[in-house]
Amino acid sequence: MSADKVLIVEDDLSIGMVVRSALEAEGIEVDVCESANARDAALAGNRYDLMLTDVVLKDRDGISSLEEVIAKSPDMPIIIMSAQNTLDTAVRASEINAFEYFPKPFDLDELVLAVKQGIEKRRSDNQGESGTLLEATMPMVGRSPAMQDVYRMVARLLRNDLTALILGESGTGKELVAEAIHNLGHRKTGPFVAVNMAAIPSELIEAELFGHEKGAFTGAVGQGIGRFEQAQGGTLFLDEIGDMPYHAQTRLLRTLQSGTISRIGGKASIRLDVRIIAATNQDLEALIAEGKFREDLFYRLNVVPVHLPPLRARPEDIGLLTRHFLNLAAGEGLPSKQIDEDAIARLTQMPWRGNVRELKNFIYRLTLTAREDCISEATVMQIAGSADAEPMLAGGMCSFEAAVAQFMAEQRQRGHGRERIYVRALAAFEKPLLQAIMQQARGNQLQAAAILGINRNTLRKKLNDYGLANSKLGETRR
């Protein structure tokens, strides 16, 4: 029996040689080439059981140039390797029915295992269909390893209707993931209907989801089409599923089991053609233990879990996200801004308890309030300090001392001379102090200056510096 044979197409020969050595150690015969033209020549004269290819080649794009290869060898598994590491790459790999997608740097043992599985797939003649390349605007930003796992899972969900459960903290972008699965998948021509379970009163949730007939209950003056019917042919996104009332969970479970609904007050059974995606920031298994969530419903929803990382688990993405949000802000009419690397470094150190949503709001605030065209670290510190100071002050001296200790620790990490604690502390506490005093003085600058024990001109300058001169801090102004 002849040895299995693999073709590696990689313009970085050092990577090609490392992978070749690992595969040959497994008894696999390997050829390596650096370009699409060399690849085509190798395929013309040899039979390969699998091909590994990079996306960026010397002469052509490694994915878009595969259409002719796939047409000639539709049963040859293809593994995509890429240093671009975006959702676009993962989706394009899925659209050509790639056997697997590996972002660089990858785990060599995992790659070797995937090659062996791909060869076995061909041997068992478990072939798939080739697809057309997808041109779409990617809704998600990030190239961290944590996001690569998300992209790969999204790509695997595009060509099927498996129920997905998106898990992640508030602000991590769960609805964006649901929209990506819909908009990039085979149901993209159908509707995408999103329902926030936490926003619907308990007594109305069944009518909202399943619809109702005229006269089904008080106030039902006409027929109502529920969200399931509105999503026919498309995707129904059940956000905050952990907040769904227990009584409604029973009916949802029955719907998922039967694939049909009946409107409240109606007898007709309506067959559904809907993909279900649910999301939550809660621990559903803990809710099950507390008797607040049905265990059987959990297993119906948790067919394919997609875990979204918090922003603190992907700090290397903060620079990409920041520039992305600056571009979005400019497109929405806010001032067009750049940002320097020290400011990015400062943003990367911040905790972002509100995750990507909090970062986006902060960047929009920066574009609106920053005076310079290129946002500096000092401006980031000033704006962040004004937002964080009030809770620190509210906690009393212990909170103040803890904040100063944090400032000092960060200064030691960054090296002496990078910033003065006085500047940062002042930015963190002076603005809310001025706001509080101006409120107390009902906007009277003379009175506020007297309370503070400073000159009125000094107060006016500080109000201008912090953008408070024209804000409504009180009822009078003198």
RAJOWO-V113236 format. One record per residue. N is the residue number from 1. NEAR is the number of other ideal C-beta (glycine too) atoms within 8 Angstrom. Layout:
n=[N & N]
near=[NEAR & NEAR]
//
This chain:
n=[1 & 2 & 3 & 4 & 5 & 6 & 7 & 8 & 9 & 10 & 11 & 12 & 13 & 14 & 15 & 16 & 17 & 18 & 19 & 20 & 21 & 22 & 23 & 24 & 25 & 26 & 27 & 28 & 29 & 30 & 31 & 32 & 33 & 34 & 35 & 36 & 37 & 38 & 39 & 40 & 41 & 42 & 43 & 44 & 45 & 46 & 47 & 48 & 49 & 50 & 51 & 52 & 53 & 54 & 55 & 56 & 57 & 58 & 59 & 60 & 61 & 62 & 63 & 64 & 65 & 66 & 67 & 68 & 69 & 70 & 71 & 72 & 73 & 74 & 75 & 76 & 77 & 78 & 79 & 80 & 81 & 82 & 83 & 84 & 85 & 86 & 87 & 88 & 89 & 90 & 91 & 92 & 93 & 94 & 95 & 96 & 97 & 98 & 99 & 100 & 101 & 102 & 103 & 104 & 105 & 106 & 107 & 108 & 109 & 110 & 111 & 112 & 113 & 114 & 115 & 116 & 117 & 118 & 119 & 120 & 121 & 122 & 123 & 124 & 125 & 126 & 127 & 128 & 129 & 130 & 131 & 132 & 133 & 134 & 135 & 136 & 137 & 138 & 139 & 140 & 141 & 142 & 143 & 144 & 145 & 146 & 147 & 148 & 149 & 150 & 151 & 152 & 153 & 154 & 155 & 156 & 157 & 158 & 159 & 160 & 161 & 162 & 163 & 164 & 165 & 166 & 167 & 168 & 169 & 170 & 171 & 172 & 173 & 174 & 175 & 176 & 177 & 178 & 179 & 180 & 181 & 182 & 183 & 184 & 185 & 186 & 187 & 188 & 189 & 190 & 191 & 192 & 193 & 194 & 195 & 196 & 197 & 198 & 199 & 200 & 201 & 202 & 203 & 204 & 205 & 206 & 207 & 208 & 209 & 210 & 211 & 212 & 213 & 214 & 215 & 216 & 217 & 218 & 219 & 220 & 221 & 222 & 223 & 224 & 225 & 226 & 227 & 228 & 229 & 230 & 231 & 232 & 233 & 234 & 235 & 236 & 237 & 238 & 239 & 240 & 241 & 242 & 243 & 244 & 245 & 246 & 247 & 248 & 249 & 250 & 251 & 252 & 253 & 254 & 255 & 256 & 257 & 258 & 259 & 260 & 261 & 262 & 263 & 264 & 265 & 266 & 267 & 268 & 269 & 270 & 271 & 272 & 273 & 274 & 275 & 276 & 277 & 278 & 279 & 280 & 281 & 282 & 283 & 284 & 285 & 286 & 287 & 288 & 289 & 290 & 291 & 292 & 293 & 294 & 295 & 296 & 297 & 298 & 299 & 300 & 301 & 302 & 303 & 304 & 305 & 306 & 307 & 308 & 309 & 310 & 311 & 312 & 313 & 314 & 315 & 316 & 317 & 318 & 319 & 320 & 321 & 322 & 323 & 324 & 325 & 326 & 327 & 328 & 329 & 330 & 331 & 332 & 333 & 334 & 335 & 336 & 337 & 338 & 339 & 340 & 341 & 342 & 343 & 344 & 345 & 346 & 347 & 348 & 349 & 350 & 351 & 352 & 353 & 354 & 355 & 356 & 357 & 358 & 359 & 360 & 361 & 362 & 363 & 364 & 365 & 366 & 367 & 368 & 369 & 370 & 371 & 372 & 373 & 374 & 375 & 376 & 377 & 378 & 379 & 380 & 381 & 382 & 383 & 384 & 385 & 386 & 387 & 388 & 389 & 390 & 391 & 392 & 393 & 394 & 395 & 396 & 397 & 398 & 399 & 400 & 401 & 402 & 403 & 404 & 405 & 406 & 407 & 408 & 409 & 410 & 411 & 412 & 413 & 414 & 415 & 416 & 417 & 418 & 419 & 420 & 421 & 422 & 423 & 424 & 425 & 426 & 427 & 428 & 429 & 430 & 431 & 432 & 433 & 434 & 435 & 436 & 437 & 438 & 439 & 440 & 441 & 442 & 443 & 444 & 445 & 446 & 447 & 448 & 449 & 450 & 451 & 452 & 453 & 454 & 455 & 456 & 457 & 458 & 459 & 460 & 461 & 462 & 463 & 464 & 465 & 466 & 467 & 468 & 469 & 470 & 471 & 472 & 473 & 474 & 475 & 476 & 477 & 478]
near=[1 & 3 & 6 & 9 & 13 & 16 & 16 & 14 & 15 & 14 & 9 & 7 & 9 & 6 & 11 & 12 & 9 & 9 & 14 & 11 & 8 & 11 & 12 & 10 & 6 & 8 & 6 & 13 & 8 & 12 & 11 & 11 & 11 & 11 & 12 & 12 & 8 & 10 & 15 & 10 & 9 & 12 & 13 & 6 & 5 & 9 & 4 & 13 & 12 & 16 & 15 & 14 & 16 & 13 & 13 & 9 & 16 & 6 & 6 & 9 & 8 & 14 & 13 & 8 & 11 & 11 & 10 & 8 & 14 & 12 & 7 & 7 & 8 & 8 & 6 & 11 & 11 & 15 & 17 & 14 & 13 & 14 & 8 & 9 & 11 & 9 & 12 & 9 & 16 & 14 & 16 & 11 & 13 & 14 & 11 & 14 & 11 & 10 & 11 & 8 & 13 & 12 & 13 & 9 & 3 & 9 & 5 & 9 & 6 & 9 & 15 & 11 & 8 & 12 & 14 & 10 & 9 & 14 & 14 & 8 & 11 & 14 & 7 & 6 & 6 & 6 & 7 & 5 & 4 & 9 & 10 & 4 & 10 & 9 & 3 & 8 & 3 & 10 & 8 & 12 & 7 & 10 & 11 & 11 & 6 & 10 & 14 & 12 & 9 & 14 & 16 & 10 & 10 & 16 & 13 & 8 & 13 & 13 & 7 & 5 & 5 & 7 & 13 & 14 & 15 & 14 & 10 & 12 & 8 & 7 & 10 & 13 & 12 & 12 & 10 & 9 & 15 & 17 & 11 & 13 & 14 & 16 & 10 & 11 & 10 & 5 & 11 & 8 & 4 & 11 & 9 & 12 & 11 & 8 & 12 & 8 & 13 & 7 & 5 & 10 & 5 & 8 & 4 & 8 & 13 & 9 & 14 & 10 & 13 & 14 & 15 & 15 & 11 & 9 & 6 & 11 & 9 & 3 & 4 & 13 & 4 & 5 & 8 & 9 & 6 & 14 & 10 & 14 & 10 & 9 & 14 & 11 & 9 & 13 & 16 & 13 & 15 & 12 & 14 & 12 & 13 & 11 & 7 & 13 & 7 & 9 & 7 & 12 & 12 & 9 & 11 & 12 & 12 & 8 & 13 & 12 & 7 & 6 & 7 & 9 & 12 & 9 & 15 & 11 & 10 & 10 & 3 & 6 & 6 & 9 & 6 & 10 & 5 & 11 & 10 & 11 & 15 & 13 & 17 & 11 & 11 & 8 & 5 & 12 & 7 & 8 & 11 & 12 & 6 & 6 & 4 & 6 & 12 & 10 & 7 & 7 & 12 & 12 & 7 & 11 & 12 & 9 & 8 & 11 & 8 & 13 & 8 & 13 & 12 & 11 & 15 & 7 & 8 & 13 & 8 & 7 & 13 & 14 & 10 & 10 & 13 & 13 & 9 & 9 & 12 & 14 & 8 & 9 & 13 & 11 & 6 & 6 & 3 & 9 & 8 & 7 & 13 & 7 & 11 & 10 & 5 & 8 & 13 & 12 & 9 & 12 & 12 & 9 & 6 & 7 & 4 & 12 & 5 & 9 & 14 & 11 & 10 & 12 & 16 & 11 & 9 & 11 & 12 & 11 & 9 & 14 & 14 & 8 & 8 & 11 & 4 & 7 & 5 & 8 & 12 & 10 & 11 & 8 & 13 & 13 & 13 & 9 & 13 & 11 & 13 & 12 & 8 & 9 & 12 & 8 & 8 & 12 & 11 & 7 & 8 & 6 & 5 & 7 & 12 & 12 & 8 & 8 & 11 & 10 & 8 & 8 & 11 & 9 & 8 & 9 & 12 & 7 & 6 & 7 & 7 & 4 & 3 & 6 & 9 & 5 & 10 & 6 & 10 & 12 & 11 & 8 & 13 & 12 & 13 & 10 & 12 & 11 & 9 & 14 & 10 & 8 & 11 & 14 & 9 & 8 & 12 & 9 & 11 & 11 & 14 & 8 & 9 & 14 & 12 & 7 & 9 & 8 & 4 & 7 & 6 & 9 & 6 & 9 & 14 & 10 & 8 & 10 & 12 & 9 & 6 & 10 & 7 & 12 & 7 & 3 & 6 & 4 & 8 & 11 & 4 & 7 & 6 & 5]
//
